Amino acid sequence: MAGYRSSVVLAGILVAAGAGGWSLVSAAPDTSWLQWGGPKRNFMMEVPPLASSWAQGGPRRVWERSLGEGHSAILVDGNRLYTMYRGAGMLSMIRRPQSETIAAMDAATGRTLWEHAYPSATGGLNLEFGAGPHSTPLIVGDTLFAIGSRTEFFALDKNTGKVRWQHDLVKGFGAPQDDRGFSTSPVAYRDNVIVPTGAKGGAVMAFNQRTGALAWRAGDYSTGPAAPVLINVNGQDQLVISGSNEILGVDPATGRVFWRHPHKTDYGLNISTPVWGPDNLLFVSAAYNNGARQLRLDQAAGKTTVQEQWYQNRMRTHIGTVIRLGDVYIGSSGDFGPCPTVGVDVKTGQVLWQNREFARSTFLHADGKLIILDEDGNIGIAAPTRQGLNVLSRASVLSNKAWTVPTLVGTKLYLRDRATMMALELGR
């Protein structure tokens, strides 16, 4: 514990080692994960020290349980976990259940505490890449907001699972039905919860958190699957929206478009979450004949200027997360075929290195380390540097397709694939 107390004293210092490594020390550990991307929506956590290596079998498994299909990430609130899935059991992959479930579980054991199931037919959905739900819920206070594959929108009491209000965003508000299933994760702003839908005259909609009443709807553009990100540009709050073929900044209070910039991707699949830096740099990347670009945003007197600093097509992030560490972006590149982990220079867009030890991956950053989960179910812990990725330990823990980014709170890592959910202990 002495080392951990020392890190408390060194609160908030980002140390750039001479060899190009990074470590983030913090005043206190994050104790919850209430939305897509964690406390700061950037997949970076402040935690007690983590082990740098594991025994041959991998980290200690705290518990494991069966779970149905879906890619919804896991939320942590106190001693409870929350996620979404579609059915389970021996026949679920042959004839998929025609309902989805929002569930709360005990963090210590994985035991189900409550479930809310709702009808969600698979007819008309493209299930080639797995059934939903794909969206990750959101917790604000004692309310859990969740959106199903067919754009069923629920506000539930997080303690009991009781429905407080619900909407069918397709039938009630004209949202188009994505044939892959709705994927975007909602975001909270002031008294509202905001959802990109791509509807005519309502590309983005905001609903009152307490009553479910429509607060506003705005925009005529199609939206991609990526989750929106709240940023602040020179004192002005903005919501970054991934459109099908562009990136937009909108007013989170009204939906009015502040700026837009081309980011064209085949099939409109802008999936990976944009990365915002304190230096007003916005990084976006997509697969399907796209690549990566960095935008510089500046705002004065309510007007935002957008400057594209660079574009390259060697980092094409598909479903994974991208982590910015100092002057390097780290992510997985590729849609089909090999998907190496790459490091990209923030200033120039140059690919600094590639690592092929993992398949297509998602990433978290904590305790100066990257936690890696690839789609084959392998997890790793690595020390990233400007010169490369030093993989410290790795293990195979999941056996089904693992596209869901894991969740880390304290030293517990919660992860899932399309059939199983588990908790691992990563502490020293």
ABEGO torsion letter per residue (X at the ends): XAAAAAAAAABGBBBBBAAGBBBBBBABBBABBABBGEAAGAGBBBBBBBBABBBAAEBBBABBBBBBBEABBBBBBEABBBBBBBEBEAAAAABBBABBBBBBBBAAAGBBABBBBBBBBABGBBAAAEBOBABBBBBBEABBBBBBAAGBBBBBBAAAGBBABBBBAAAAAGBBBBAAEBABBBBBBEABBBBBAGBBGAABBBBBAAAGBBABBBEBBBBBABBBBBBBBGGBBBBBBBBAABBBBBBAAAGBBABBBBBBBBGGBBABBBBBBAAGBBBBBBBGGBEBBBBBBBBBGGBBBBBBABBBAABBBBABBBBBBEABBBBBBEABEBBBBBBBBAAAGBBABBBAABBBBBBBBBGGBBBBBBAAGBBBBBBBBAAEBBBABBBBABABBBABBBBBBEABBBBBBAABBBBBBABX
